[in-house]
Structure formats: C-alpha cells, structure tokens
Amino acid sequence: MRINTHLADMNKAYLFAEIAARVAEYSKEQPPHEIIRLGIGDVTLPLTPHVAKAFSDAALSMGTPEGFRGYPPYEGYDFLLDAIIRNDYAPLGVTIGRDEVFVSDGAKSDTGNIQELLSADARIAVTDPVYPVYVDSNAMVGRLGKRTATGYERLVTLPCTAENGFAPDLPEDAPDALYLCSPNNPTGMALTRKQLGHIVNWARAHGTLIVFDAAYKAYITDPDVPHSIFEIEGARECAVECCSFSKNAGFTGVRCAYTVIPRELTATADGRTIRLGDLWRRRSESRSNGVSYPVQCAAAASLDDIGRAEINALVSHYLANACIILDGLKQAGLTCYGGVNSPYVWLKTPDGMSSWDFFDMLLRKAQVVGTPGAGFGAAGEGYFRLTAFNSEENTRRAVERIISTI
Ligand SMILES: *Cc1c(COP(=O)(O)O)cnc(C)c1O
C-alpha cells in the first residue's frame, strides 16, 4: 500500500509530550515541592449542577420507550440551535438562522475539518504563535508542502508579538484562508472591534475566508472586544465562526461545539455560485452521525438562565486566577500580556531567556510547569504561557514560587 507521506512526515516532537517528558525526568530527582501545573489548557472545575442534571435526565430518558432516540439530526437538534441563536447571538444584535448553525463534537474537529472545503492547493495563513490544529490539519493533507526549519514551504505565517500589539500585519498577496483565534490561545490577547474590522475589510477585498475560532469568547470582559466576528459589518460574506462549550461550560470531556456558516458566504467554481454552508452540510452528513442527545441537552441547559448564571461563576473563577497571575508577575517586574479577556497569561521571558530555558528554570527552581511560547511557533520564542485552569490556592502558591525564583 502507499500511505499518506504528508502524515508520516509530520513533526513528532509534540509540545505537550516534550513537556511531560521533562517533568517526568525531573520528578525522579525528588523535587523539594509538589509540582504545580499551569501548563495544559484543560478546565479543572466540574460540570455545574443544572447542566449535570440535564445531562443525566436525558441519559435516563434514553432508557425509556418514550424517551429513546436514535440518530440525531446531522446539524443538531432544533432546541439546541434555537438556544444558541437566542443566547449567544441575539443579545449581540446578531441575527443567525437555524440553517446557519452546525453542532458538532468539538471546535478542534471543526477547525481541523473546515479545510476540507478548500481546494487542494489553497494558500493558508495562520497567526504565529498558533493553536497547532490549524496548521496540522492542512499539513496532513499535503496542502502546505514540505516542512522547513520554522514551518512549512507553503504556509503563510503572520507574527503576532508585542511589537505589533499581537494583531497580525496583513499581507498584500492574500491567502485563500486565514485562521484567527480571538481571544487568542496562546497569547491571551483579543482583537478589538477596530482591529477585527480592518481584517474583515481586507478579507472581503481579497476573497479570503476567515476561520474565526471564538472558543474563549465567554472570557471577554472588555466592551471593545467583539464576542462574535458577525458583530463586524461584512463578516457574513467572508467568515465562519467556531465556538465550543469546552472552556466556558467545562465540556472538554463531554464534547460539544458549533460552527456558524452564514448564507452569504459563497464561492464561485466552474461558473456556479456555491454556498460554503451547503458544502459543510454535505461533508458533515458523510463524515458524522451527529452529537448525542444527552450531550445536546446538557449544552442547551448551559445556555438557559440558570445555566448561564452557573457558567458565569466558572468563568469568573478562572478569570480571577488569571488576574492573580497577571498582578503577581507584573509586580515582580515581568512583562505580561493577556489574562484580561482570556484564561491565559503570556509573559516575556526575563533577560532574553529562551522559552525552553525559562521552562526548565521554573520547573527546577519553582516546581511550576508552564508552556514554552516557542512550542506554538517561531514568533512565540522568548514568551511563556501560564494558564488559569487550576484552584485559586495552587495559582497563588505557583505565583509566589515564581516570584521568589526570578
Ligand atoms: C480549547 C480550544 C478549543 C476547543 O476545542 P474543543 O474541541 O471544542 O474542546 C478550540 N480552539 C482553541 C484555540 C482552543 O484552545
């Protein structure tokens, strides 16, 4: 057989595997303190009571003749589509139709799968540093060409650093698609209305698709940061938006997300005008049988009045931790970004240290694990990510230890 060599040639030194290996190596040496992990982007608080009850009630109903349901509708049950439209979009003044919302098992799947709508030789742009899924999913199918020292032959990378305020400088030679994540993982920085408006205008002028990852929209506290790209005029003609229940409602283990593809988003091929939403529907109907009923009931519960109040408390907990990290490290003299509209704090390593040297120093001197910025792309070198996904106590202890180390 002939295998997919693009897949075989993928970078194997996966960031979190390397971190785990270094932590395991150090753990053998009997460190003076227990290690505190502010590294991985997974939530730590349990599902809220209202959501857990809806989940379990729905599961039990599946065991009754009246309540049993087989295959769900491919795009999601109407009750969830309506709850999303009513709670996530109507309050923003954004009108979305049922036929524009597609429920799935995760924003990782959606942002990874969306490239299937593009031609095999489409040019792809990502911000750097970047959530690796956008790059990997395109690399695996051969769209990015050969791997180079810093990326891929055919990948356009747009650095986002302190120098440009973590907003990409847009190329004249426009790509077919640009992946954007705001609030951003890993930098924790969010695009303002004005910045996003500029990018939408550029995308419309060049016929570029924006894949907008809004997984962290629940963390937005700044009124000048849009919760949806569809708050921006013209975005319906150039953008899809991927949202998730993972980081707000704690669904990282439950699995539920959705993608919005507006009707106006079209492309011309062979003289025909084709809606991207129709392509996505066609693709999803062949690839998936949808998301289970109990999961969709739990997701809908997170959007009703009781659910929203509970979820706000979860997000507030993580934002309070981010604030502890941000305030503590700034007072200690570190230069920090993010942490205000996001559960991530992105710090500049002191004295020009490399990301991995700083990682080793924190691990060995403070017994704190974070994520080296260089692991998210070349422009992440010299930066370091700390996450708010922990208890308040551990967050405080970690910050104290970091301060006494640097
Ligand atoms: C966590 C995260 C997601 C969410 O993925 P799910 O598959 O829905 O859990 C999406 N995008 C980014 C950038 C993330 O960090």
The ligand as a MOL file (V3000), in Angstrom:
LIG
                    3D

  0  0  0     0  0            999 V3000
M  V30 BEGIN CTAB
M  V30 COUNTS 15 15 0 0 0
M  V30 BEGIN ATOM
M  V30 1 C -9.6300 24.5060 23.7110 0
M  V30 2 C -9.6980 25.1080 22.3730 0
M  V30 3 C -10.7310 24.7730 21.5010 0
M  V30 4 C -11.8690 23.8880 21.9600 0
M  V30 5 O -11.8140 22.6710 21.4120 0
M  V30 6 P -12.9230 21.5700 21.7160 0
M  V30 7 O -12.6050 20.5350 20.7010 0
M  V30 8 O -14.2640 22.1940 21.4830 0
M  V30 9 O -12.7410 21.0880 23.1070 0
M  V30 10 C -10.7500 25.3410 20.2380 0
M  V30 11 N -9.7990 26.2400 19.8650 0
M  V30 12 C -8.8250 26.6080 20.6990 0
M  V30 13 C -7.8510 27.6230 20.2620 0
M  V30 14 C -8.7380 26.0320 21.9640 0
M  V30 15 O -7.7410 26.4030 22.7700 0
M  V30 END ATOM
M  V30 BEGIN BOND
M  V30 1 1 1 2
M  V30 2 1 2 3
M  V30 3 2 2 14
M  V30 4 1 3 4
M  V30 5 2 3 10
M  V30 6 1 4 5
M  V30 7 1 5 6
M  V30 8 2 6 7
M  V30 9 1 6 8
M  V30 10 1 6 9
M  V30 11 1 10 11
M  V30 12 2 11 12
M  V30 13 1 12 13
M  V30 14 1 12 14
M  V30 15 1 14 15
M  V30 END BOND
M  V30 END CTAB
M  END
